[in-house]
Structure formats: structure tokens, C-alpha cells
């Protein structure tokens, strides 16, 4: 009878033969109490900060830093009592009374008193005849200036909005509106929808995990690991927010990615650990083998995600940057837990990882016969499957060339939200463009010429008289009311005409201008972001796989699935196909941050599966030198994990499709479709076909390149 060699009685050179990750895994599995204890302390510390994350994170940041519109907002806050795009507008309306009547004057006075109690608000301007009082006298707009940052203004209206709405009576309607109120209601609606979606995804995820693993314990481990990553990420973001403002959207995306990637990584490691246990029942040796093989793939995948998101940091928009930071922080914590806490737990439970196994699981092997058969079929008939998958992807990519993007309209806010009700009331009483006035700041000397040119611009319905600065500076402000809705495409040409024809001293801003400037910045930086992501993604694959051809192929096929996902997004969210079934009204465009941000996220996910498949194939090629074995066994050993991981991601993302607000619905459907396309057509068809057709050339590397690159091997022992 042969007995397995324990870790304690392993040959003296065992540690020497172990790679760095194998040694890390063995150490974690040996010192489990210390590892688990340290993690518990860290989670308690970070968990203490976590509950405040949703109330403390920043609510604004949707701007292009350094743009002309941001300059105008800063000038308005410095010289004009805070009457900037961040100012809060309170719409007061009565069907039976006029603004001059005592009851409405009392309502306005009480609203003014609420603003006076909060130092974040600047000057309060009462409704003015001919400007902020409607022609019939039944509607007035009270303006409370911004005396704080845009983030603080959103926070202020978060706290004060309910009190302002409570001033409404049976005869008087009161609605806080304006950009700050818009982001407040927008963030609340999306946060609530995303939390509901997260809660719905957990039971579905657990069911998929149980089916994939066939064991309750093995299925539960990834969820526990992910929970640790979520708590750590939330606490980390709350602490980081004390240093620099972090968008509340960062937490929403961090939660989603921590759940999806945490399960992916744990799934890959736990599946490999169970296989290693069959060969050597010593848990520490099994952990070492797992980390030396699957652990490398997880590290590479995590680095790929981080690199992809790093490219987004070059976009000069605080909200976009900090959303990327949130996901990066979540990935770092998930990676840390995967590489330290998970090996410690696996080393502790050992064979108990299979506890609670379902009957079929006892016969389950790491090498899936189903995926081995599929790989053999692809090996025999690569061209029909490869061409078919490629044609489908190309057909879905074609609509991308008609894709339009713009910042979201008021339609993304629920119909019963106070900001939307106030917005629509202002349009009814003052005209379509009234909710999005453009602000022009110029010198007193150029005021007359500026007014004359602005009034002659096609699309300007009204211009207010020049308002002198409060601090005696040589600046004046004029406000131009467009004749179109702030989200109308014509707004872009109106803004361009103003900036082109006004005197050189004039600067044009306002909420619509900020949206257009942000959209322009996103458009300008998109090619740069794509180039950086593709370059860094290729470089990581090249370093890991040591083979230029397969690194190029892996990068290009990831680009195919990413492009196809955006093609589907165009058909659904721009053209409206399936909008009735999905329960939304298409805006006629994709939300402006989508191309930059979703490209980074989709490409990161695509490369995640690329790494899982190619690392498995490379491991078998290193052992045998046979490209056929690498192709077939690579898919046979990784196919089930890729399918299960994709199913989990689809479940997580598609739950967001059930949300009422459009942005989380858009995000969930685009990412979910991307995962389906990537897992089914690319990882399980196109990439294996590419391995089959390229044969040994896929793994060839010139001698000079092998000398330059660090030595990385995916085989163990």
C-alpha cells in the first residue's frame, strides 16, 4: 500500500522546486490560524467603516476637468454668489394662486430659511418677474447658490430635498431641481436598483455554484471569499473617500465586480484544488500545486483587469476615474483574499471541501469528458466552427459604426422623482430650454457686444440682462435660455456657435455645456484608452505565455467580443429593439460614459477567460510539447470552469437588466451580453480553433525574446 508523502516529510528539495506562488500557498496553508486571524482583524476594521460608504461617497464629478464650462462654474461660485450650474432651483407652483399671494410668499420664505441654515448654500435669489416667474404668475423659481463643491451640493440636497418637498400642500407644489438635485435623485434611484439586483443575484449564483461543483462546501467557499472582498472594498472606499472624493458609483461597480471576479477566481482555484487532492491527499501539497498552476492564471487575470482599468484613469472626469478606482480596489482585495485567505481555508478543510456532495459529483473529474469531446470535435472540424463564430461576431460588430453617444437625459430619472417633476413643470411654464440655461461670463467692457451676439444666435430664446459680480471684479454674467431641451442634439451646435462668435473674453458654461464638454472629453480620450488597453493587455499575455503569436490572437479575439457587445448595445439601447420586453424607453443613444468605461470592463472580462483557457493549454504544452494535447486538454480542464464562471457573471449582470432606471439596466445587459458572446463564441470556439490552426507556431518564441522575458511556467513539479 502506498502512502502519500505529507508536507512535513516532503523531500528537502520540495520547497526549492516550488515556485513563488506555490511557496506562498504552502505558507498560507501551514499558518492558517495567523492568516485567518489577520483577515478577521482586517475585516472587522474595514467593516466598521463599510456602513458609511453609501452616505459618504461623492455624488457628483460628472465633468471634464479644465474645460470651459467648469471654468465658468468656478467663476460663478467665486464672483456671483454661487449662481452656478451647481445651484439648487426650487420650483414653486399653484394652479389657484399666484407667486405674489401671501401663501406662496410664505412657502418661499420657509424655503429660504432652510437654505439659510446650511452654510453650503450661497445667496438665495427670489423669483424675478420676466425671468424666473412664469408669464401667468403661477410658477416661480427660487435659486439657492452653491457655496461648496459639486459633491457637497449633491450631499446637501440629499439631506434637504425631503424638507423642501414637504413644503408642498394640497394647493402648492414644491420641487427641488437643477443639476445637484438631478444627481441626487439619479444616484438614489440607481443605488436602490443595484442593491436589489445584487440581492437577487446571490441565490441564483449559489445555485449555479452548487451545480458546477456538486458540493455545498465547495460552492460556498467562493461566496464567502467574495463577501470578504465586498466588506474590505466597502471599508477601503470609505477610508479612501476621506483623502479624495470617490463617486458613489464606484461602490456600485465594485460590488458587482467583487462578486463576479471573486467567484471566478475562487472557482478556478477550488476546482484545481479538488483535482490536486485526488493525486495527493495532503492539503498543503494540494494547495501548493493549485497555487503554482491556477494561482498564476488568477494573478495574471487580476493584473489584466487592473491594467485595463488603469487606462481609464487618464480620462479627466472625476466620476469616471473613481469608478475605475472602486473596481480596482475591489479586484485588489479579491486577489489578496484569493491568494492568502482561500489557500489557508483550503489547507484547513482539506478533503472536507467535498462535503455535502451531490451524487453526480462523486464521479466528477477535473478533466471534463464533455469539453474534451467538444475540443476533439473542434480539432477535427476547425474551419466550419471558426468561420461560423467569426461571421456571427462580425455581423454583431457592424452596428457599432452607427453608434451614437450622449450624456443621459432627464428620462433616466424615475417619473415620480421630484427633480423630474420640477424639470417638466419648468418646461411647461418657461419653455423647453428653461431647465438648462447657458451661463456666459465676460468682462463688463464686452457685456454689450456679448449680449448682442448671443441674442442673434439661432436657438437662443431669451437672454437675461448682464448681472454684475458681487465682489466688484470686472466681470458680468448673462444667462441664455435655449429654445430646445437641454438633451436635444441641437444644443451642441448652439453651444459651438456661441463659443465661436462671442468676444474672446466670454466663457460659456451651464449644465448643458458641462455635459457636452464631458462628452467631448470622453470621445477624445476613447481612442487613447483603447490603444493603451490593447497594448498593455498584449504585453501581459506575452509575458505570461512567452509566445507572441498566441498573445496577439488572444488580444484580438477579446477585441472581437468587445466590439460585438457594443453592436448589440446599439441595437437595443439606441434603436430600441427589445425595449418593450426589457421595460424602457430608448433615448436614441448610448449613455456617454459607456464606450470608455464599458470597453475597459468588457475587455478585462474577456481577457479573464482568455487567461483561464490559455494558461491551461500552456500547462499541457509545457508537459508534452504536443499542440494537439494542449488544445484538447486545455479546453477539457478549463471548459467547465469557464462555463460556470460565465454563468455566474451572466446571472450577476443580467439581474441588473430588471432594474427600472436605465443606467444599471444598460450596464447589466451590455456586460451580460458581452460575457455570453465571449464565453460561447470566443473562448469555447474561436480561440480553441485558433490554437488548432496555428499548432506549434502558437507557442513559438524567438530566442532573443525568451532571454528578455521573465521565466514563467504554468506546470507544477
N, C-alpha and C positions, 0 to 999 in steps of 0.2 A: 504493500500500500504506500503510495507516495503522498507525503505531506507537504503543504505549501510552506515556503520559507517566509517567516514572519519578518516584519520590518526591523525588529530588534536583532535578529540573527542573520540579516542580509549580508552578502559578501562585502568586504571592506571597500570594494571599488564601486558599489552601487551608487553611492552619493556622487562619486566622480563622474559616472556615466549619465547621471540625471542632468537635464537641462535646468536653466534658472527657474522656469515655471514649475517643473517637477519638484525641485527643492523647496520652492515656496509652498506648493500643495502639501508636501510631506511635513513641512514645519507646521502648517496650519492644522493638519490632521493629528499631529503629535501634541500640540499645545492647545487643545480645544477649549479648555476652561478659560485660558487667558484671552483667546480670540473672541469667544462668545461674551466674556465679561466686558472686554473693551467695547465691543459693539453695543452691548446693553447700555453701558455708560454713555456712549456717544448718542444713542437713540433717545435716551432719557433727556440728555442735554439739548439736543436738536428738537426733540419732540415738544419741549417746553416752549420753544419759540414758534413751532409749527401752527398752533391755532390762530395766531395773529396774522398769518400770511395773507388771507383773503381780504382783510380790512386794512392792512398796512401797505400793500403794494401799490405802485403808481397807476393812476387811471388814464393818463394822457400819453403824450410822447409821440403822437402821430403827426410828425412834422419833419421837414428837411432842414436840418441844422445848417445855418449860414445862408439860407435862402432869403430872397427879398421880402417874402411875406412874414417870415419870422422876425426880420429886422423891423418891419412896420409894427408888429405886435409889441416888440420891446420898446419902441419909441412911444407907442400909445400908453404903455404902462408907466413910462418914466415922465411923460410930459402932459398927458391928457386924462389924468385921474383914473387910469386903468380901463378906459373905454376901448378895450381891445377885443380881439376875437374870442378871448377867454372870459369876457364879461358875461354876467348872467342876465338874461332878459326874462322878466316876469310878465306874462300876458294876462291882463285882467279884462273880462268881458261880461256884459249883461245884455240880455235881449230887451229888458224892460227899462233899464236905467242908462244914463249917460255918465261918462267919466267925471263930469263936473258935479254930479249928485253927491250928497253927503255920505251915503252908504259906500259908494265906490271909493270916495276920497278916504274914508276910514279904513277900508281894506288896503289901499295903497300906503297909508301911514303905518299900519301894522306890519306890512311887508318891509317898509323902510326901517322900522325899528328892529326887525330880525337881522337885517344886514348890518345895522349899526353896532350890534352886539358882537360881531365877528370881525376881527382885525384883518382877515384875509380878503375882505371886500373893500374897495376904494370908494370913490364918490358915487352917490346914488342920484340918478337923474330922473325926475318925474316925467310922466308922459307930456310931450310937447305938441301943441296944435300944429297941423301941417306936416308933422314929421313922425311922431310916434302916437298920435291919436287918429283913429280911423275917420274917414270923411263923415260917417254917420254919427260919430261921437260915442259909440257903444263899446269901443275897444281901445285900450291903451297899453303901452309897453313901458314898464319901469326897468331902467337899466342900472345894474349894480356893477361898478367897475372891478377889475381884477387887481388885487393888491398882493398877489402871491404867484407862485409858479403855476403853470397849467396843471400839474399833478395835484397841487394843493387846492386849486379851484375845483377840480373834479371831486376831491375829497370833501370840500366844503359843501358842495351841492348834494353829495351823498347824505350828509348829515342834516342839511337844512331843507332839502327838497320836500320831504314829507310835511314839515311845518308850513311851508308855503302852500302846498296843495290843500292843507287843512283849512286854509283861509276861505276856501270855496263854501258857498251856501247854496240854498235852493235856487237863488236868483243870480248868483255871481259865480263865475268860473275863474279859477286862478291856476295858471300852468307855468312852471319854470321851464325856460327853453334856452336856446343858444348852444354853442359848441360844448361848453363844460357840462351842461345838463344832458346833451346828446351822448357824450361819452359815459356819463354816469349811468343813464338808463341802458345804454348799449352794453356796457360791461356787466351790469346786473343780469340782464336777460341772458347773455351768453354764458356767464358763470353758472347760473342756475341750470341751464340746459346741459352744460358739460358735466356738472356734478351728477345729474340724473343719468346721463349716458354712461358715466363711469360706473355708477352703481348697477346699472343694467348689464354691463359687460362682465362683471365679476362672476355671476353664476354660469353664464354661457362659457366663459373662459375655463372655469373649473370643470365643466362637463367635457369640453374638448380635451383638456389635460388628462382626465381620467381615461377617456377613450384612447388617447395616444399612448399613455404609459401603462394602462391596465392595472394601476396600483394607486390607492388613495394616498399613501405616504409620498410616493414619487411625484404624484400630481400636485400635492400640497406644498412641496418644497419650493417650487418656483414662485408660487403665490406669496409665501412667507418672505422669500427673498425680495420680491417686488415691493411688498409692504414696507420692508425696512428701507428700501430705496426711496419710496414715496415720502416716508416720515423724514428721512435725512434731507431729501431735496427741499421739502417744505420749510424745515427749520433753517437750512442753509440759505434759501432765498430770503427769508425774513431777516436774517442777520445781514446778508449782503445788501439788502434794501436800506439798512442804516448807514451804509457807506455811500451808495449811489442809487438813485431811483430805479426800481425794477418794475416793468409793466406787469399788471395783474394777469395779462395773457400769458406771461412766462410760466406761471404756475399751472395754468390750464394745459399748456403744451407739455410741460414737464411731467405732469400726472399721466398724460396719455402715453408719452414715450417711455416713462419709467415702467409702466405696466406692460407695454408691448415688448420693449427690448429686454427688460428684466426676465420676462418669461422665456423669450427667445434664448438668451444666454444660459439660463438655468436648465432649460430643456436640452440644449446641446450637451452641457456638462453631465447632467444626471443620466441621460441616455448612454453616454460613453462610460460613465462610472459603473452602471449596471453591467455593461458588457465586460469591463475590466474585472469585475468581481467574479464573473464566470470563469475567467482564466486564473485568477489569483484571489482567494477569499480574504486575504489580508487587506483591510480597508485602507491602510496608509499606502500600501503599494498601489492599490487601485486608484487612489486619489492622485498619486504621483504620475501614473500613466495617463490619467484623464487630463491633468493639467499640462502634461508635456505634449499632448496632441490637441484635444478640443480646446484646451485653455489658450493655446496660441491663436487659434481661429477666433476665439472670443475677444482677445486683446486686439487683434487686427481689425475685427469688425467694429469694436468700440472706437479705435483710433480713426477709422474711416468715417464714422458718424461725426466724431468731434471735428475732424478736418473739414468735412462738408459744411458744417455749421459755422466753423471759423470764418469761412469765406463771406458769410452773411454780415459779419461784424464790420465790413468795410462800408456798408450802406449807411449814410449819415442820418438815420432815423432812429431815435431812442427806443421806440416801441419795438421795432423790428430787431434791433440789436439785442435788446434784453430778452426778447422771446427766445432768441438763439442761445443766450447765456443761460436761461432757465433750463432748456433741454440739455445743454452741455453739462450743467451741474448735475442734473438727474442721471445722465449717462455716466458721469464720473462716479457718483455714489453707487449706481447699479454695478458698474465694473468693479469697484472696490469690494462690494459685498459678494460678487460672483467669485472673485479671486481670493478672498480671505474667509468670509463667513461661511459660504457654501462648502468649501473643502473641509472646514472644521466640523460642520454639521454632518457631512457625508462620512468623515472619518469616525465620528461618534456613533452614528446609527449603523454603519456598515451594511450587512445583509438585510437589516430591517427596512431598508429603502424599498424593498419589495413587499412590505407588509400590506395587508388589505388588498392583495392582488385578485383581479377577476380571473375566472377560469382560463380564458384565452391567453392571458398574459404569461402564464407559466410556460407556454410554448413559444412565446415571442422572442425573437433573436434581434440583435443589433443590425445584422445584415438582413435587410428585408427581402424576402423572396419575390414579393410583388414588384418592388422597384428594381430588383435585379432582372426580372423578366422584361420590365419596361426598358431598361438600359440595353438589354440584348436586342430588343426589337429595334430600338433606335440605331444600334450598331449595324444591324443588317440592312436597314432601310433609312439611311440618314437624310437623303435628298427630299423625299416627299414630306416628311415631318418638318424638316428645316425650312423648306420653301413655304409650306403652309403657314407655319408660325410667323415667318418673316412677312408674308403678304398681309396677314391679319394686322400685325403691328404697324406696317406702313399705311394700311388703309385707315387706321385709327390716328396716325400721326398727321395725315393730310389736313384735317380740320384746324390744326394748330395755326396754319398760315392765315386763317381768318379770325384769330382770337383777338378780342378787344378787352382792355382792362381799364378800370376806373375806380376811384375811391367809392365806398358804399354810400348809397342814398339813404334818405330817411326811412325808406321802405324796410330796411333791415331791423328797425326797432319795432317791437310789437305795437299793434294799433291802439291798445289801451294805455300805452306809456304816456305819462304827462308831457314829455318833450315832443312827442309826435302830435298829440292833440293841440298843443300850443303852436307848433310849427304850421299845422294845417289851418288853424284859426288865423294866424298872421297872414298866410297866403290869401285866405278868403277876404280879409278886410283891407290888406295893403298891396296885394299883387303877388304874382308868382315868385319874383326875385327878392321880396322883402326879408325872408328869413336868412338870406345870405348876402348882406350888404358888403360891398368892397370898400376898404378904407384907403384913403390917399393922404399921405403925409408929405408936405412940401414946405418951402420957405414962404414967409409972408410976402416977399417980393414977387414970387411966382404964383401966388394964390389965384389972382385974377386970370392969368393965362391958363393955369391948370384947369380952372372951372370951365373956361370957355371951350377948351379942347375936350374935356370929359363929357360935357353936355352934347357935343357933336358926334360922339362915338355911337355907332349903331348898336343898340342893345342896352343902352343906359336909359332907364325910365325916369329917374329923378336924381338930382344932386342936392345935397344939403349945403347950406351956407358954410363958409370956412369957419372953423372953431379955433380960436387962438389957444396956445398952450397955457397951462396953469402956472408954470414956473417962470414965465417971462422970456422963454427962449424964442428964437426967430423961426418958430415952426407953427404950422396950422394943419388942421385935419379936415378933410372933406369926406363925406360918405356917399357912395354911388349905389343906387338901387338898380340892379339889373332888371331887365324885362322878362327874364327866363328863370326857371327853377335853378337853384344852385348846382344841381346834378346834371343839368342839361348839357349836352356836348357843346352847344354854342357858347357856353361860359368860357371855354378855352380861348376861342377867338376874341371874345370881348376883352379878356384879361391881356391877351397879346397885343391888341390894338391900343389899349390904354398905356401899356408899358413902352410901346414903340413910339407913340405920338406925344405923350406928356413931356413937359420940360425935364431936363436932366436931373434936376433936384428932386423930382417927385418919385415917391416909392409907393407901390400898390400892394396892399395886403388884404386881410379879412379872411374869414373861414373858408370861402370857396377858393381863394388864392392859395391858402396853405395846403388844401387838398390837391390842387393842381401842381403846386411846386413839389409836393411829396411824390405824386405820381410820376412827374418828370424825372425826379432823382432815382426812383425805383427803376424806371425804364432805362436810364443812362447806365446804371450800375449792373443791370441784368447780364449783359454780355461778359462783363468782368467777373462777376460771381460765377457764371457758368464755366468760364475758362479756368479760373482758379480751382474750382471743384474737380473738373475733369483732370487737370494736371496733377493735383495732389492725390486724387484717387488712383490714377495710373501709377504714380510714384510709390504709393503704399503697396499696391498689388505687385509691382516689380520687385520691391524689396522683399516681400513675403514669399513670392513664388519663384524668384530668381530666373524668370523666363519672360522675355519681352513680348513675344507673340501672344501668349495667353493673357498677359496683363493688358495688352491693347484690346483683345477680344472681350475680356471681362468688363472693361470700361465702356466699350462701345455698345454692348448689349444692354448694359444698365441704362445707357442714354436712350436706347430704343423704347424700353418700357416706360421711362420717364416721359418721353415725348408722347407716347400713346395715351398715357393717363391725362395729359393736358388736352389731347384731342377729344377724349370722352368728356372732359370738363367743359369744353367749348360747346359740344352738342347738348349737354344737359343745362348748364347754367347760363349760357349766352343765348342759345337757340330755343331752350325750353322743352326739349324732348324729355318726356317723363316727369315734367314738373307737376302735373296734376296728381300723379301717383305718389310723388315724393312730398307733396303738400307745400309748394312755394310758388311765388310769382317771380319769373325771371326778370333780372334787371337789364338784360341785354348786354351784359359784360361780366367778366370775372373780377372779383374784388382785387384791388390794385396790388396788394402785397403778395398775392397768390404766386405769380411766376417766380419771384426771387425766393420767397420763403419755402413754398411747396417744392420747388425744384431741389433745394438743398435737402429737404426731408425725404422726398421720394428717392433721390439718388442715394442717400445714405441707407435707406431701407433696401434698395436694390443691391447695393454693394454688400450689405449684411448677408444676403442669401448667396451672393457670388462667393464670398469668403467661405461660407459653410461648405459649399459644393467643391470649390477648387482646392481648399485645404485637404479635404477628404481624398480627392483624386490625387493630389500631390503626395500624400502619405503613401498611397498604394503604389504610385510610380517610383517613389524612393525605395520601396521594399523590393519591387520586382523588375523595374526598368521596362515594363511592358505597358504600352499606352492603352491596349485593349482592356487589361485588368484595371488600370487606373480609371478608365472611362466607366466600366460596368460596376466595379466595386465602389468607386467613388460615389456614384449615384445610389447604389444599393445600401451603403452605410449612412448616407446623409439625406436620402429622399424622404424617409418617414419624418425626420426631424424638420426638414424644410416645409413639408406639407402641414405638419402640426403647428409649427411656428407661424406659417402663413394664415392658417385657420384662426389662430388666436388673434393675430393682428387684424384680420378682416372683421372678426367679432368685435374687437375693441373699436375699430374705426367706424364700422357701419352702424353701431349704436348711436353715433352722433348724427347719422342721417335722419334719425327720428326726432331730432331737436326742432323746435319751432323757429328760432332765429336762423337766418340764412348763413351767417359765417360758420358756425360749427357744423351745420349741415353740409356746406360746401367743402369744408376741411375733411369731414368724415368720409364723404363719398369719393372725393378725389384720392385720398390716401388709400381707402379701401379698394377702389378700382385699380390703383397702382400696384397694390400687393397681389391682387388676383392675377393681373396681367403678367407681373414679373414672375410669380411662383409657377404659374401654369405654362405660360408660353416661353419664358426665357430660361428659368433655372431648370425646369423639368423637360424642356425640349431643345431650345435653340443653343444653349451653352453646351449641353452634352453632345449635340450634333457637331458643334464646332470642335470639341475635343476629338470626336471620331474622325472628322475630315482632316484635321491637322496632324493627328498621330504624334510621332515623336517630336515633330517640329514645334508643337505646343510647349514642350518642356525644354527646348534647346536654349542655351545661353552661351554667348561668346566668352572666351577665356578671360578677356580683359574685364568684362562686366562681373564675372564671378569673383575676380580679385578685388574689385571695388566694393561690391555689396557685402553686408554682414552675413555670416553663415547662419541660415535659418533652416531647420529641418522639422517636418511635421510627423515623422515617425518616431517611435519610442524604443529605447533599448539599443 
